[in-house]
Amino acid sequence: QVQLVESGGGLVQAGGSLRLSCAASGRTFSRYTVGWFRQAPGKEREFVAAINWIAYSTYYADSVKGRFTVSRDNAKNTVYLQMNSLKPEDTAVYYCAATTDRLPAQAMGVMQRYDYWGQGTQVTVSS
């Protein structure tokens, strides 16, 4: 069992940056695939980015490619989501999720493949 806690959300102007953190406790994080998802008001939860523990491969939704970067620090049991050039449409609650499964690339964005979820952190981008 692993517990996930997100932090780093807040209010930022369009064009600004935020770095979200997903801290894990309960188990060593190094062999978990970790994904970031977001949910805007009235919308379905959607995939943002993910990083696996094999070669640290990363995956991104088209909407955030080139602007967001996912990384991990296993020594700190933490995964980060660096968000640059933020847009009002990035406004959402951001969640991190984890699984020990070796997900193929096409499954990295599938919410049902993740076993553990954090409580979310709010990101608001003003225009």
C-alpha positions in Angstrom: 0.0 0.0 0.0 1.2 3.5 -0.8 -0.3 6.8 0.2 0.0 9.8 -2.2 -0.1 13.5 -1.3 -0.1 16.2 -3.9 1.1 19.8 -3.3 2.1 22.9 -5.1 -1.2 24.0 -6.6 -2.3 27.6 -6.5 -3.4 30.6 -8.5 -1.2 31.8 -11.3 -1.5 34.1 -14.2 -1.6 32.9 -17.8 2.0 32.3 -19.0 3.2 31.5 -15.5 4.6 28.3 -14.0 3.9 26.0 -11.2 5.5 22.8 -10.0 3.3 20.1 -8.5 4.7 17.4 -6.2 3.4 14.0 -5.5 4.9 12.6 -2.3 4.6 8.9 -1.5 4.6 7.2 1.8 4.2 3.7 3.0 6.3 2.0 0.4 9.4 2.6 -1.7 8.3 4.6 -4.7 11.0 3.5 -7.1 9.1 0.7 -8.8 5.9 2.5 -9.3 4.6 4.0 -12.5 3.1 7.4 -11.7 0.6 9.4 -13.7 -0.8 12.8 -13.4 -4.5 13.5 -14.3 -6.7 16.5 -14.0 -10.4 17.3 -13.8 -11.9 20.6 -14.6 -15.4 21.6 -13.4 -18.1 19.8 -15.3 -15.6 17.7 -17.3 -14.3 14.2 -17.2 -10.9 13.4 -15.5 -8.2 13.4 -18.2 -4.7 12.2 -18.5 -1.9 14.7 -18.3 1.5 13.0 -18.0 3.1 9.8 -16.7 6.5 8.4 -15.9 7.4 4.8 -15.5 10.2 3.2 -13.5 11.7 1.4 -16.4 14.2 3.8 -18.1 12.1 6.7 -16.6 10.2 6.9 -19.8 7.7 9.8 -19.9 4.4 10.3 -21.7 2.3 13.4 -22.2 -1.1 14.4 -23.4 -1.0 16.4 -26.7 -2.5 19.4 -24.9 0.5 19.7 -22.6 3.4 18.5 -24.7 6.2 21.0 -24.8 4.9 22.9 -21.7 4.8 20.3 -18.9 7.6 18.0 -17.7 7.2 15.0 -15.4 10.2 13.8 -13.4 10.9 11.8 -10.4 13.3 11.7 -7.4 13.2 8.2 -6.0 15.5 9.2 -3.1 12.8 11.6 -2.0 9.9 9.3 -2.9 8.5 12.2 -5.0 7.3 12.7 -8.6 7.1 16.3 -10.0 5.0 17.9 -12.6 6.6 21.1 -13.9 4.0 23.2 -15.7 5.2 26.1 -17.8 3.3 28.5 -20.1 0.1 27.8 -18.3 -3.2 28.6 -19.9 -6.6 29.2 -18.4 -7.7 25.9 -19.9 -5.2 24.2 -17.6 -7.4 25.1 -14.6 -8.4 21.9 -12.9 -7.8 19.7 -9.8 -4.6 17.8 -10.5 -4.3 14.2 -9.2 -1.3 11.9 -9.1 -1.8 8.2 -9.3 0.4 5.1 -9.0 0.7 1.5 -9.9 3.3 -1.2 -9.7 2.1 -2.6 -13.1 4.4 -2.4 -16.0 2.0 -0.4 -18.2 2.6 -0.4 -22.0 2.8 3.0 -23.5 -0.8 2.9 -24.8 -2.1 2.2 -21.2 -0.3 5.0 -19.4 -3.2 7.3 -19.8 -5.9 4.9 -18.7 -7.2 5.8 -15.2 -8.4 2.3 -14.4 -4.9 1.0 -14.6 -3.8 2.9 -11.6 -4.4 1.6 -8.1 -3.5 4.4 -5.8 -4.7 8.0 -6.0 -4.0 11.2 -4.1 -6.6 13.7 -3.0 -5.8 16.3 -5.6 -4.5 19.9 -5.7 -6.2 22.8 -7.3 -4.5 24.7 -10.1 -6.2 28.0 -11.2 -4.8 29.9 -14.2 -6.2 33.4 -14.6 -6.4 35.2 -18.0 
